[in-house]
Amino acid sequence: MRDIKWTDTERHIARRAYDAALESALARIMSTFKAKAAAASQPSDMWAVEDYLGRSRRQVDETFDYRYSQLLLVFARLIQERHLEEAQLAGLSEEKLATIRSMLSRGR
Amino acid sequence: MRDIKWTDTERHIARRAYDAALESALARIMSTFKAKAAAASQPSDMWAVEDYLGRSRRQVDETFDYRYSQLLLVFARLIQERHLEEAQLAGLSEEKLATIRSMLSRGR
């Protein structure tokens, strides 16, 4: 993947898709966080929210990696986690889309 | 403080006061936590709640120490932080209450 070339247009498409997926991931965390916080009634519920936020923050940090050497793998993962649809990547080369599909079919 | 003797009655009074103060501290954290969570609108607000809960949990762990060698200091601190009133310690020996008052007057 390191040798794949990205045109300016592709970089633009990738950036937009990446930002939209990040926004989707954060919105999903926010929604779960708010529901858990509103339902909390015991101290242990508060600490469970703290743990949930910590896990979520680490997961976001691990998933969202904008290095071009990692980006196709990142996109495959984001599609798998339903933060991204393949249609948002329209305009990337057929080779890149095929690589992403191949990763998805291998369940990565 | 290590040599102070505690009667059974005093241990009972201390335990009840300690538990009430812990409940008060946790209730205050819960209330602030719920308000912050309800007001959160940006991802940074969520991470701020995570930090708040982490700080609060550490503070509770540090403050609440039921060793008899530490208990008068703990009670002084809890009175200072308004989780406890001296009246809840009625029944402890005058020597113990004087020690607590002395700690409070030194601002510890």
Backbone of each chain as ProteinMPNN parsed JSONL, in Angstrom:
{"seq_chain_A": "MRDIKWTDTERHIARRAYDAALESALARIMSTFKAKAAAASQPSDMWAVEDYLGRSRRQVDETFDYRYSQLLLVFARLIQERHLEEAQLAGLSEEKLATIRSMLSRGR", "coords_chain_A": {"N_chain_A": [[0.813, -1.217, 0.0], [2.096, 1.104, 0.414], [3.139, 2.16, -1.888], [1.171, 3.192, -3.402], [-0.136, 5.694, -5.455], [-1.55, 8.917, -4.924], [-3.801, 11.092, -6.397], [-4.4, 14.665, -6.58], [-7.141, 15.152, -6.62], [-8.11, 12.754, -5.598], [-7.024, 12.852, -3.034], [-8.502, 14.929, -2.005], [-11.11, 13.865, -2.069], [-10.715, 11.738, -0.317], [-10.089, 13.034, 2.048], [-12.469, 14.354, 2.616], [-14.245, 12.211, 2.963], [-13.062, 10.922, 5.119], [-13.233, 12.879, 7.144], [-16.005, 13.05, 7.386], [-16.599, 10.493, 8.296], [-15.291, 10.483, 10.744], [-16.758, 12.409, 12.071], [-19.19, 11.061, 12.181], [-18.504, 8.865, 13.804], [-17.871, 10.149, 16.217], [-20.305, 11.33, 16.793], [-21.857, 9.102, 17.274], [-20.681, 8.089, 19.584], [-21.158, 10.248, 21.288], [-23.953, 10.157, 21.465], [-24.438, 7.658, 22.71], [-23.034, 8.098, 25.07], [-24.527, 10.239, 26.207], [-26.969, 8.973, 26.693], [-26.216, 6.967, 28.516], [-25.292, 8.563, 30.607], [-27.571, 9.965, 31.347], [-29.1, 7.891, 32.305], [-27.732, 7.048, 34.505], [-27.618, 6.09, 37.884], [-26.34, 5.128, 40.101], [-23.144, 5.384, 41.809], [-21.404, 3.497, 40.601], [-22.367, 3.461, 38.026], [-21.519, 5.916, 37.053], [-18.741, 5.567, 36.989], [-18.664, 3.605, 35.114], [-19.392, 5.031, 32.863], [-17.184, 6.692, 32.648], [-15.252, 4.747, 32.006], [-16.309, 3.856, 29.574], [-16.017, 6.185, 27.992], [-13.245, 6.457, 27.995], [-12.419, 4.088, 26.678], [-13.664, 4.551, 24.219], [-12.384, 6.863, 23.314], [-9.764, 5.923, 23.007], [-10.24, 4.065, 20.994], [-11.071, 5.661, 18.855], [-8.723, 7.108, 18.455], [-7.049, 5.056, 17.636], [-8.298, 4.105, 15.332], [-8.598, 6.234, 13.512], [-6.441, 7.248, 11.315], [-4.617, 9.142, 9.38], [-2.51, 8.654, 7.611], [-1.316, 8.188, 4.312], [-0.347, 5.731, 3.703], [-1.832, 4.07, 5.26], [-4.44, 4.469, 4.701], [-6.321, 3.116, 3.019], [-6.841, 0.788, 4.385], [-7.879, 1.919, 6.695], [-10.22, 3.056, 5.624], [-11.572, 0.731, 4.845], [-12.08, -0.402, 7.336], [-13.716, 1.576, 8.423], [-15.931, 1.455, 6.771], [-16.802, -1.075, 7.408], [-17.528, -0.66, 10.057], [-19.67, 0.912, 9.702], [-19.427, 3.682, 9.531], [-18.957, 4.86, 7.222], [-19.819, 4.924, 3.756], [-19.345, 3.069, 0.753], [-19.981, 4.597, -1.439], [-19.246, 7.159, -0.765], [-16.654, 7.256, -1.383], [-16.457, 7.44, -4.049], [-14.764, 8.176, -7.02], [-12.232, 7.672, -6.295], [-9.459, 5.745, -7.528], [-10.034, 2.755, -9.473], [-8.404, 0.71, -8.702], [-7.775, 1.307, -6.036], [-10.325, 1.167, -4.859], [-10.875, -1.492, -5.326], [-8.95, -2.684, -3.741], [-9.847, -1.947, -1.192], [-12.329, -3.273, -1.177], [-11.451, -5.872, -1.282], [-10.136, -6.098, 1.159], [-12.355, -5.834, 2.816], [-13.782, -8.13, 2.161], [-12.157, -10.001, 3.176], [-12.732, -9.694, 5.712], [-11.356, -7.891, 7.264]], "CA_chain_A": [[0.0, 0.0, 0.0], [2.937, 2.296, 0.544], [3.532, 2.706, -3.183], [0.007, 3.701, -4.127], [-0.105, 7.156, -5.664], [-2.826, 9.615, -4.718], [-3.91, 12.367, -7.12], [-4.971, 15.735, -5.745], [-8.59, 14.923, -6.531], [-8.317, 11.631, -4.668], [-6.734, 13.321, -1.672], [-9.638, 15.742, -1.6], [-12.214, 12.921, -1.791], [-10.35, 10.959, 0.878], [-10.184, 13.908, 3.23], [-13.872, 14.616, 2.914], [-14.831, 10.964, 3.478], [-12.451, 10.695, 6.435], [-13.814, 13.828, 8.101], [-17.414, 12.679, 7.609], [-16.619, 9.271, 9.118], [-14.903, 10.882, 12.101], [-17.922, 13.077, 12.656], [-20.168, 10.003, 12.461], [-18.046, 8.079, 14.963], [-17.991, 10.977, 17.425], [-21.739, 11.519, 17.078], [-22.369, 7.854, 17.856], [-20.177, 8.05, 20.969], [-21.89, 11.281, 22.039], [-25.319, 9.699, 21.693], [-24.381, 6.601, 23.735], [-22.595, 8.772, 26.304], [-25.634, 11.011, 26.793], [-27.972, 8.024, 27.19], [-25.673, 6.327, 29.721], [-25.206, 9.568, 31.674], [-28.933, 10.274, 31.802], [-29.641, 6.716, 33.007], [-26.888, 6.709, 35.661], [-28.244, 6.355, 39.184], [-25.402, 4.7, 41.137], [-21.752, 5.738, 41.525], [-20.787, 2.555, 39.661], [-22.785, 3.861, 36.675], [-20.621, 7.019, 36.628], [-17.415, 5.026, 36.634], [-18.845, 2.866, 33.849], [-19.365, 6.045, 31.798], [-15.77, 7.074, 32.502], [-14.591, 3.665, 31.269], [-16.81, 3.884, 28.191], [-15.394, 7.311, 27.28], [-11.821, 6.136, 27.812], [-12.327, 3.084, 25.606], [-14.069, 5.169, 22.954], [-11.335, 7.794, 22.898], [-8.645, 5.119, 22.489], [-10.653, 3.437, 19.745], [-11.017, 6.708, 17.828], [-7.308, 7.405, 18.195], [-6.455, 3.938, 16.9], [-8.943, 3.899, 14.028], [-8.454, 7.358, 12.597], [-5.018, 7.409, 11.021], [-4.698, 9.695, 8.029], [-1.348, 8.42, 6.743], [-1.745, 7.589, 3.049], [0.055, 4.316, 3.717], [-2.813, 3.319, 6.057], [-5.785, 5.011, 4.481], [-7.272, 2.148, 2.449], [-7.199, -0.078, 5.51], [-8.758, 2.728, 7.549], [-11.526, 3.163, 4.968], [-12.234, -0.584, 4.936], [-12.574, -0.545, 8.708], [-14.815, 2.525, 8.656], [-17.11, 0.907, 6.08], [-17.243, -2.212, 8.225], [-18.162, -0.14, 11.271], [-20.805, 1.726, 9.248], [-19.21, 5.127, 9.617], [-18.657, 5.31, 5.864], [-20.345, 4.062, 2.69], [-18.412, 3.063, -0.366], [-20.352, 5.68, -2.36], [-18.537, 8.393, -0.391], [-15.288, 7.162, -1.916], [-16.529, 7.51, -5.52], [-13.756, 9.094, -7.546], [-10.925, 7.03, -6.093], [-9.154, 4.833, -8.638], [-10.629, 1.418, -9.362], [-7.427, -0.112, -7.964], [-7.942, 1.571, -4.591], [-11.624, 0.628, -4.424], [-10.751, -2.957, -5.335], [-8.163, -3.036, -2.545], [-10.748, -1.807, -0.035], [-13.308, -4.387, -1.236], [-10.735, -7.107, -0.968], [-9.953, -6.099, 2.619], [-13.661, -6.069, 3.428], [-14.196, -9.523, 1.945], [-11.349, -10.822, 4.087], [-13.247, -9.434, 7.052], [-10.441, -7.052, 8.06]], "C_chain_A": [[0.853, 1.276, 0.0], [3.209, 2.97, -0.793], [2.363, 3.27, -3.968], [0.103, 5.22, -4.243], [-1.505, 7.748, -5.491], [-2.805, 10.915, -5.527], [-4.496, 13.422, -6.165], [-6.474, 15.534, -5.545], [-8.888, 13.804, -5.532], [-8.048, 12.058, -3.212], [-7.911, 14.136, -1.124], [-10.832, 14.853, -1.222], [-11.952, 12.172, -0.48], [-10.528, 11.801, 2.142], [-11.636, 14.129, 3.635], [-14.54, 13.386, 3.524], [-14.345, 10.689, 4.905], [-13.094, 11.603, 7.488], [-15.267, 13.477, 8.419], [-17.506, 11.446, 8.506], [-16.252, 9.587, 10.564], [-16.083, 11.547, 12.811], [-18.994, 12.052, 13.036], [-19.781, 9.204, 13.709], [-18.233, 8.876, 16.254], [-19.458, 11.187, 17.802], [-22.318, 10.266, 17.722], [-21.925, 7.729, 19.318], [-20.962, 9.043, 21.836], [-23.288, 10.793, 22.409], [-25.362, 8.621, 22.788], [-24.012, 7.196, 25.087], [-23.754, 9.488, 26.991], [-26.689, 10.074, 27.396], [-27.492, 7.373, 28.491], [-25.663, 7.314, 30.89], [-26.601, 9.852, 32.237], [-29.503, 9.124, 32.639], [-28.869, 6.393, 34.287], [-27.607, 7.033, 36.966], [-27.317, 5.985, 40.342], [-24.0, 5.188, 40.791], [-21.098, 4.79, 40.505], [-21.191, 2.876, 38.216], [-21.905, 4.999, 36.151], [-19.285, 6.481, 36.184], [-17.501, 4.202, 35.351], [-18.836, 3.843, 32.671], [-17.918, 6.501, 31.563], [-15.021, 6.012, 31.676], [-15.024, 3.657, 29.801], [-16.124, 5.001, 27.395], [-13.915, 7.032, 27.018], [-11.612, 5.141, 26.675], [-12.634, 3.715, 24.257], [-12.981, 6.098, 22.43], [-10.145, 7.026, 22.327], [-8.986, 4.511, 21.136], [-10.617, 4.452, 18.588], [-9.564, 6.998, 17.461], [-6.656, 6.31, 17.355], [-6.997, 3.844, 15.475], [-8.585, 4.997, 13.038], [-6.989, 7.74, 12.427], [-4.948, 7.879, 9.571], [-3.424, 9.517, 7.205], [-1.812, 7.723, 5.466], [-1.377, 6.11, 2.991], [-0.98, 3.446, 4.446], [-4.241, 3.516, 5.587], [-6.778, 3.996, 3.905], [-7.754, 1.176, 3.532], [-8.171, 0.647, 6.454], [-10.154, 2.817, 6.932], [-12.282, 1.831, 5.045], [-12.839, -0.765, 6.326], [-13.778, 0.355, 8.969], [-16.091, 2.084, 7.94], [-17.697, -0.23, 6.907], [-18.007, -1.742, 9.474], [-19.315, 0.817, 10.965], [-20.648, 3.213, 9.549], [-19.011, 5.724, 8.224], [-19.355, 4.361, 4.904], [-19.416, 4.16, 1.498], [-18.704, 4.213, -1.325], [-19.608, 6.979, -2.035], [-17.097, 8.403, -0.913], [-15.275, 7.203, -3.441], [-15.548, 8.558, -6.028], [-12.345, 8.599, -7.256], [-10.71, 6.041, -7.242], [-9.771, 3.466, -8.392], [-9.708, 0.506, -8.554], [-7.613, 0.068, -6.449], [-9.251, 0.967, -4.076], [-11.57, -0.898, -4.361], [-9.971, -3.426, -4.105], [-9.046, -2.982, -1.294], [-11.751, -2.968, -0.006], [-12.66, -5.701, -0.84], [-10.498, -7.22, 0.552], [-11.269, -6.425, 3.325], [-14.065, -7.53, 3.301], [-13.36, -10.466, 2.81], [-11.746, -10.565, 5.535], [-12.3, -8.612, 7.913], [-11.112, -5.727, 8.319]], "O_chain_A": [[0.393, 2.359, -0.361], [3.472, 4.171, -0.856], [2.542, 3.772, -5.077], [0.382, 5.925, -3.273], [-2.505, 7.139, -5.871], [-1.905, 11.739, -5.365], [-5.013, 13.099, -5.095], [-7.002, 15.723, -4.449], [-9.811, 13.909, -4.724], [-8.766, 11.664, -2.293], [-8.262, 14.043, 0.053], [-11.476, 15.062, -0.194], [-12.848, 12.0, 0.347], [-11.046, 11.335, 3.156], [-11.988, 14.098, 4.814], [-15.305, 13.498, 4.481], [-15.116, 10.281, 5.774], [-13.451, 11.155, 8.578], [-15.709, 13.588, 9.563], [-18.38, 11.362, 9.369], [-16.83, 9.028, 11.496], [-16.362, 11.284, 13.981], [-19.626, 12.165, 14.086], [-20.622, 8.909, 14.558], [-18.698, 8.341, 17.261], [-19.806, 11.218, 18.982], [-23.168, 10.352, 18.609], [-22.701, 7.314, 20.177], [-21.371, 8.73, 22.954], [-23.747, 10.995, 23.533], [-26.212, 8.664, 23.678], [-24.595, 6.849, 26.115], [-23.943, 9.363, 28.201], [-27.232, 10.344, 28.467], [-28.257, 7.242, 29.447], [-25.985, 6.95, 32.021], [-26.782, 9.965, 33.449], [-30.285, 9.347, 33.563], [-29.306, 5.552, 35.072], [-28.142, 8.13, 37.129], [-27.496, 6.483, 41.454], [-23.688, 5.388, 39.617], [-20.33, 5.231, 39.649], [-20.436, 2.593, 37.286], [-21.584, 5.048, 34.964], [-18.752, 6.875, 35.146], [-16.534, 4.112, 34.594], [-18.328, 3.516, 31.599], [-17.489, 6.672, 30.422], [-14.259, 6.341, 30.767], [-14.203, 3.473, 28.903], [-15.701, 4.787, 26.259], [-13.4, 7.337, 25.942], [-10.743, 5.325, 25.822], [-11.95, 3.449, 23.269], [-12.694, 6.111, 21.233], [-9.581, 7.411, 21.302], [-8.143, 4.445, 20.242], [-10.183, 4.128, 17.483], [-9.228, 7.118, 16.283], [-5.829, 6.583, 16.485], [-6.261, 3.545, 14.535], [-8.303, 4.727, 11.871], [-6.392, 8.436, 13.249], [-5.191, 7.103, 8.647], [-3.275, 10.181, 6.18], [-2.603, 6.782, 5.521], [-2.033, 5.33, 2.3], [-1.002, 2.228, 4.269], [-5.149, 2.809, 6.025], [-7.955, 4.015, 4.266], [-8.926, 0.802, 3.576], [-9.144, 0.068, 6.938], [-11.155, 2.672, 7.633], [-13.49, 1.812, 5.283], [-13.972, -1.226, 6.466], [-14.732, -0.039, 9.641], [-17.196, 2.308, 8.435], [-18.911, -0.335, 7.084], [-18.995, -2.352, 9.883], [-19.864, 1.452, 11.867], [-21.632, 3.912, 9.792], [-18.909, 6.941, 8.068], [-19.481, 3.165, 5.171], [-18.784, 5.189, 1.261], [-17.789, 4.747, -1.952], [-19.367, 7.8, -2.92], [-16.419, 9.429, -0.883], [-14.228, 7.026, -4.063], [-15.508, 9.682, -5.528], [-11.381, 9.041, -7.881], [-11.668, 5.563, -7.848], [-10.001, 3.07, -7.249], [-10.172, -0.363, -7.815], [-7.607, -0.901, -5.69], [-9.291, 0.345, -3.015], [-12.142, -1.515, -3.463], [-10.303, -4.449, -3.505], [-8.99, -3.872, -0.446], [-11.993, -3.568, 1.041], [-13.256, -6.527, -0.15], [-10.642, -8.292, 1.139], [-11.3, -7.183, 4.294], [-14.629, -8.103, 4.233], [-13.786, -11.574, 3.135], [-11.175, -11.138, 6.462], [-12.408, -8.618, 9.14], [-10.531, -4.858, 8.97]]}, "seq_chain_B": "MRDIKWTDTERHIARRAYDAALESALARIMSTFKAKAAAASQPSDMWAVEDYLGRSRRQVDETFDYRYSQLLLVFARLIQERHLEEAQLAGLSEEKLATIRSMLSRGR", "coords_chain_B": {"N_chain_B": [[-1.194, 10.521, 66.37], [-1.456, 7.866, 66.052], [-1.613, 6.51, 68.414], [-4.021, 6.92, 69.559], [-6.865, 5.774, 71.212], [-9.795, 3.969, 70.315], [-13.08, 3.606, 71.29], [-15.678, 1.08, 71.17], [-18.155, 2.308, 70.784], [-17.338, 4.76, 69.747], [-16.143, 3.901, 67.379], [-18.364, 3.044, 66.015], [-19.822, 5.443, 65.728], [-17.983, 6.833, 64.166], [-17.876, 5.295, 61.862], [-20.451, 5.592, 60.856], [-20.538, 8.345, 60.339], [-18.5, 8.578, 58.482], [-19.461, 6.996, 56.336], [-21.729, 8.48, 55.65], [-20.547, 10.847, 54.8], [-19.119, 9.951, 52.597], [-21.208, 9.202, 50.949], [-22.33, 11.72, 50.539], [-20.235, 12.99, 49.154], [-20.111, 11.464, 46.808], [-22.647, 11.917, 45.794], [-22.485, 14.608, 45.193], [-20.59, 14.608, 43.154], [-21.966, 13.06, 41.274], [-24.097, 14.771, 40.681], [-22.822, 17.016, 39.497], [-21.596, 15.701, 37.369], [-23.87, 14.806, 35.904], [-24.979, 17.244, 35.113], [-22.923, 18.32, 33.54], [-22.79, 16.384, 31.538], [-25.319, 16.561, 30.371], [-25.157, 19.082, 29.289], [-23.226, 18.845, 27.386], [-22.046, 19.383, 24.123], [-20.114, 19.294, 22.188], [-17.463, 17.114, 20.991], [-15.166, 17.656, 22.549], [-16.315, 18.389, 24.924], [-17.237, 15.961, 25.894], [-14.85, 14.612, 26.415], [-13.913, 16.239, 28.377], [-15.687, 15.63, 30.41], [-14.944, 13.006, 30.891], [-12.363, 13.459, 31.915], [-13.064, 14.929, 34.198], [-14.459, 12.964, 35.687], [-12.412, 11.108, 36.109], [-10.585, 12.602, 37.654], [-12.225, 13.099, 39.868], [-12.712, 10.524, 40.831], [-10.134, 9.745, 41.612], [-9.718, 11.632, 43.606], [-11.669, 10.955, 45.512], [-10.716, 8.424, 46.184], [-8.313, 9.14, 47.365], [-9.103, 10.762, 49.504], [-10.879, 9.316, 51.136], [-10.14, 7.344, 53.599], [-10.087, 4.845, 55.714], [-8.407, 4.11, 57.816], [-7.713, 3.947, 61.268], [-5.584, 5.391, 62.176], [-5.534, 7.52, 60.497], [-7.936, 8.746, 60.609], [-8.885, 11.032, 62.034], [-7.724, 13.143, 60.724], [-8.854, 12.741, 58.234], [-11.554, 13.233, 58.85], [-11.386, 15.955, 59.516], [-10.709, 17.023, 57.062], [-13.013, 16.344, 55.617], [-14.961, 17.819, 56.898], [-14.063, 20.343, 56.255], [-14.456, 20.311, 53.51], [-17.135, 20.317, 53.45], [-18.599, 17.937, 53.498], [-19.286, 16.827, 55.786], [-20.551, 17.464, 59.061], [-19.582, 18.836, 62.194], [-21.317, 18.095, 64.17], [-22.143, 15.551, 63.502], [-20.229, 13.998, 64.514], [-20.615, 13.863, 67.16], [-20.174, 12.434, 70.326], [-17.752, 11.301, 70.025], [-14.624, 11.293, 71.782], [-13.634, 14.143, 73.783], [-11.014, 14.801, 73.391], [-10.437, 13.812, 70.833], [-12.193, 15.362, 69.272], [-11.145, 17.863, 69.784], [-8.666, 17.61, 68.588], [-9.416, 17.412, 65.905], [-10.6, 19.939, 65.563], [-8.392, 21.519, 65.945], [-6.818, 20.804, 63.748], [-8.47, 21.826, 61.755], [-8.384, 24.54, 62.302], [-5.821, 25.091, 61.644], [-6.081, 25.027, 59.031], [-5.788, 22.688, 57.652]], "CA_chain_B": [[-2.557, 10.028, 66.18], [-1.457, 6.402, 66.0], [-1.827, 5.919, 69.731], [-5.355, 7.225, 70.046], [-7.73, 4.591, 71.367], [-11.182, 4.138, 69.879], [-14.031, 2.673, 71.916], [-16.636, 0.508, 70.213], [-19.149, 3.337, 70.467], [-16.707, 5.731, 68.853], [-15.977, 3.273, 66.056], [-19.685, 3.027, 65.393], [-20.105, 6.833, 65.322], [-17.055, 7.181, 63.086], [-18.267, 4.572, 60.637], [-21.677, 6.189, 60.322], [-20.19, 9.666, 59.798], [-17.672, 8.339, 57.296], [-20.331, 6.526, 55.252], [-22.596, 9.592, 55.237], [-19.715, 11.798, 54.049], [-18.831, 9.337, 51.295], [-22.437, 9.328, 50.159], [-22.439, 13.134, 50.166], [-19.226, 13.294, 48.129], [-20.502, 10.811, 45.557], [-23.846, 12.59, 45.282], [-22.072, 15.886, 44.601], [-19.958, 14.275, 41.87], [-23.038, 12.62, 40.37], [-24.875, 15.936, 40.258], [-21.995, 17.778, 38.552], [-21.446, 14.843, 36.194], [-25.105, 14.816, 35.115], [-25.146, 18.567, 34.514], [-21.928, 18.448, 32.461], [-23.155, 15.47, 30.446], [-26.509, 17.091, 29.691], [-24.786, 20.308, 28.575], [-22.179, 18.558, 26.392], [-22.484, 19.472, 22.722], [-18.956, 19.027, 21.335], [-16.62, 16.015, 21.473], [-14.271, 18.105, 23.62], [-17.089, 18.391, 26.17], [-17.248, 14.572, 26.398], [-13.531, 14.279, 26.989], [-13.823, 17.004, 29.627], [-16.422, 14.852, 31.413], [-14.074, 11.87, 31.233], [-11.315, 13.974, 32.803], [-13.698, 15.271, 35.472], [-14.743, 11.727, 36.432], [-11.135, 10.528, 36.533], [-10.093, 13.418, 38.775], [-13.107, 12.905, 41.02], [-12.488, 9.174, 41.372], [-8.845, 9.761, 42.333], [-9.888, 12.452, 44.815], [-12.406, 10.129, 46.471], [-9.807, 7.366, 46.657], [-7.306, 9.737, 48.248], [-9.7, 11.372, 50.691], [-11.577, 8.375, 52.022], [-9.134, 6.406, 54.115], [-10.69, 4.529, 57.013], [-7.491, 3.648, 58.869], [-7.898, 4.749, 62.492], [-4.434, 6.299, 62.299], [-5.742, 8.663, 59.595], [-9.346, 9.12, 60.582], [-9.163, 12.402, 62.501], [-7.327, 14.002, 59.602], [-9.888, 12.554, 57.201], [-12.762, 13.951, 59.283], [-11.126, 17.397, 59.391], [-10.796, 17.361, 55.638], [-14.399, 16.212, 55.162], [-15.683, 18.987, 57.413], [-13.612, 21.48, 55.443], [-15.073, 20.202, 52.18], [-18.589, 20.35, 53.677], [-19.264, 16.642, 53.374], [-19.538, 16.364, 57.141], [-20.635, 18.522, 60.068], [-19.009, 18.353, 63.447], [-22.394, 17.485, 64.96], [-22.25, 14.123, 63.175], [-19.185, 13.302, 65.258], [-20.949, 13.934, 68.59], [-19.989, 11.136, 70.961], [-16.305, 11.035, 70.079], [-14.038, 11.902, 72.98], [-13.293, 15.566, 73.644], [-9.645, 14.855, 72.869], [-10.504, 13.627, 69.374], [-12.835, 16.538, 68.667], [-10.19, 18.975, 69.883], [-7.645, 17.387, 67.555], [-10.024, 17.777, 64.614], [-10.738, 21.405, 65.512], [-7.048, 22.077, 65.81], [-6.458, 20.631, 62.337], [-9.274, 22.744, 60.959], [-7.926, 25.926, 62.51], [-4.558, 25.236, 60.904], [-6.406, 25.036, 57.605], [-5.441, 21.431, 56.969]], "C_chain_B": [[-2.612, 8.492, 66.248], [-1.835, 5.767, 67.334], [-3.214, 6.184, 70.298], [-6.199, 5.951, 70.091], [-9.149, 4.923, 70.94], [-12.055, 3.123, 70.617], [-14.968, 2.123, 70.831], [-17.679, 1.533, 69.796], [-18.573, 4.363, 69.495], [-16.518, 5.156, 67.445], [-17.301, 3.286, 65.291], [-20.05, 4.423, 64.877], [-19.248, 7.22, 64.115], [-17.486, 6.541, 61.769], [-19.489, 5.222, 59.993], [-21.382, 7.544, 59.68], [-19.408, 9.528, 58.487], [-18.55, 7.939, 56.109], [-21.227, 7.647, 54.733], [-21.802, 10.596, 54.399], [-19.377, 11.255, 52.666], [-20.049, 9.457, 50.383], [-22.623, 10.764, 49.67], [-21.465, 13.48, 49.038], [-19.625, 12.698, 46.782], [-21.73, 11.482, 44.944], [-23.468, 13.913, 44.614], [-21.414, 15.641, 43.238], [-21.02, 13.884, 40.844], [-23.805, 13.814, 39.808], [-24.1, 16.771, 39.229], [-21.838, 17.008, 37.244], [-22.689, 14.919, 35.3], [-25.304, 16.162, 34.412], [-24.171, 18.747, 33.344], [-22.308, 17.587, 31.255], [-24.338, 16.026, 29.654], [-26.151, 18.305, 28.843], [-23.785, 20.045, 27.451], [-22.732, 18.657, 24.98], [-21.348, 19.157, 21.753], [-18.193, 17.82, 21.873], [-15.707, 16.45, 22.623], [-14.996, 18.155, 24.966], [-17.143, 16.979, 26.78], [-15.934, 14.242, 27.071], [-13.317, 15.056, 28.287], [-14.574, 16.278, 30.747], [-15.585, 13.648, 31.848], [-12.985, 12.325, 32.216], [-11.889, 14.311, 34.188], [-13.942, 14.019, 36.318], [-13.45, 11.087, 36.935], [-10.56, 11.274, 37.738], [-10.906, 13.155, 40.031], [-12.871, 11.546, 41.661], [-11.18, 9.126, 42.159], [-8.978, 10.519, 43.653], [-10.64, 11.673, 45.904], [-11.482, 9.062, 47.055], [-8.78, 7.916, 47.643], [-7.901, 10.199, 49.575], [-10.222, 10.321, 51.673], [-10.648, 7.224, 52.401], [-9.578, 6.066, 55.53], [-9.699, 3.967, 58.03], [-7.644, 4.546, 60.097], [-6.741, 5.723, 62.69], [-4.622, 7.57, 61.465], [-7.076, 9.364, 59.82], [-9.626, 10.549, 61.052], [-8.813, 13.411, 61.41], [-8.371, 13.945, 58.485], [-11.156, 13.326, 57.584], [-12.563, 15.466, 59.161], [-11.278, 17.833, 57.933], [-12.249, 17.325, 55.152], [-15.268, 17.347, 55.689], [-15.346, 20.214, 56.567], [-14.286, 21.471, 54.067], [-16.594, 20.106, 52.248], [-19.29, 19.043, 53.317], [-19.685, 16.119, 54.743], [-19.684, 17.594, 58.033], [-20.152, 17.954, 61.39], [-20.062, 17.651, 64.296], [-22.515, 15.988, 64.697], [-21.204, 13.292, 63.917], [-19.45, 13.334, 66.76], [-20.865, 12.534, 69.192], [-18.538, 10.687, 70.92], [-15.743, 11.758, 71.293], [-13.67, 13.368, 72.71], [-11.893, 15.724, 73.051], [-9.641, 14.735, 71.338], [-11.105, 14.857, 68.695], [-11.897, 17.733, 68.698], [-9.099, 18.838, 68.822], [-8.173, 17.791, 66.182], [-10.13, 19.294, 64.487], [-9.387, 22.076, 65.317], [-6.552, 21.96, 64.367], [-7.188, 21.631, 61.455], [-8.761, 24.177, 61.1], [-6.584, 26.169, 61.849], [-4.786, 25.164, 59.399], [-6.017, 23.769, 56.875], [-6.69, 20.703, 56.558]], "O_chain_B": [[-3.67, 7.905, 66.471], [-2.315, 4.635, 67.381], [-3.541, 5.725, 71.393], [-6.236, 5.168, 69.142], [-9.639, 6.027, 71.177], [-11.793, 1.922, 70.569], [-15.029, 2.648, 69.719], [-18.046, 1.626, 68.625], [-19.236, 4.779, 68.544], [-16.713, 5.853, 66.449], [-17.338, 3.51, 64.081], [-20.522, 4.577, 63.751], [-19.726, 7.85, 63.171], [-17.46, 7.171, 60.711], [-19.564, 5.385, 58.775], [-21.907, 7.859, 58.612], [-19.633, 10.263, 57.526], [-18.402, 8.475, 55.011], [-21.46, 7.756, 53.53], [-22.31, 11.132, 53.414], [-19.35, 11.999, 51.686], [-19.928, 9.773, 49.199], [-23.024, 10.994, 48.528], [-21.824, 14.175, 48.087], [-19.494, 13.346, 45.744], [-21.837, 11.599, 43.723], [-24.053, 14.294, 43.6], [-21.655, 16.382, 42.285], [-20.978, 14.32, 39.693], [-24.12, 13.864, 38.619], [-24.659, 17.182, 38.212], [-21.932, 17.578, 36.157], [-22.575, 15.079, 34.085], [-25.741, 16.213, 33.263], [-24.545, 19.262, 32.29], [-22.166, 18.006, 30.106], [-24.357, 15.969, 28.425], [-26.761, 18.537, 27.799], [-23.523, 20.936, 26.644], [-23.774, 18.077, 24.677], [-21.604, 18.789, 20.606], [-18.258, 17.525, 23.066], [-15.499, 15.69, 23.568], [-14.379, 17.986, 26.018], [-17.101, 16.812, 27.999], [-15.904, 13.666, 28.158], [-12.622, 14.587, 29.19], [-14.147, 16.309, 31.901], [-15.53, 13.316, 33.032], [-12.722, 11.659, 33.218], [-11.277, 14.015, 35.214], [-13.666, 14.011, 37.517], [-13.399, 10.583, 38.057], [-10.11, 10.664, 38.709], [-10.355, 13.006, 41.122], [-12.834, 11.427, 42.886], [-11.12, 8.54, 43.24], [-8.431, 10.112, 44.678], [-10.279, 11.735, 47.079], [-11.469, 8.828, 48.263], [-8.42, 7.26, 48.621], [-7.288, 10.048, 50.631], [-10.027, 10.432, 52.883], [-10.416, 6.288, 51.637], [-9.464, 6.888, 56.439], [-10.128, 3.391, 59.03], [-7.698, 5.769, 59.971], [-6.914, 6.771, 63.311], [-3.951, 8.575, 61.699], [-7.314, 10.446, 59.285], [-10.518, 11.207, 60.516], [-9.517, 14.399, 61.206], [-8.719, 14.959, 57.879], [-11.758, 13.993, 56.743], [-13.477, 16.178, 58.747], [-11.885, 18.858, 57.625], [-12.663, 18.178, 54.366], [-16.199, 17.788, 55.015], [-16.217, 21.009, 56.214], [-14.64, 22.524, 53.537], [-17.259, 19.85, 51.244], [-20.442, 19.049, 52.881], [-20.358, 15.093, 54.845], [-19.044, 18.622, 57.811], [-20.291, 16.763, 61.668], [-19.749, 16.729, 65.049], [-22.943, 15.238, 65.574], [-21.273, 12.064, 63.952], [-18.616, 12.888, 67.549], [-21.409, 11.575, 68.645], [-18.13, 9.807, 71.678], [-16.331, 12.728, 71.773], [-13.432, 13.769, 71.571], [-11.626, 16.665, 72.304], [-8.93, 15.465, 70.647], [-10.597, 15.332, 67.679], [-11.855, 18.524, 67.756], [-8.664, 19.828, 68.234], [-7.471, 18.43, 65.397], [-9.796, 19.866, 63.45], [-9.269, 23.075, 64.608], [-5.947, 22.888, 63.83], [-6.61, 22.208, 60.533], [-8.716, 24.929, 60.126], [-6.238, 27.306, 61.528], [-3.85, 25.227, 58.602], [-5.922, 23.749, 55.648], [-6.611, 19.625, 55.97]]}, "name": "protein", "num_of_chains": 2, "seq": "MRDIKWTDTERHIARRAYDAALESALARIMSTFKAKAAAASQPSDMWAVEDYLGRSRRQVDETFDYRYSQLLLVFARLIQERHLEEAQLAGLSEEKLATIRSMLSRGRMRDIKWTDTERHIARRAYDAALESALARIMSTFKAKAAAASQPSDMWAVEDYLGRSRRQVDETFDYRYSQLLLVFARLIQERHLEEAQLAGLSEEKLATIRSMLSRGR"}
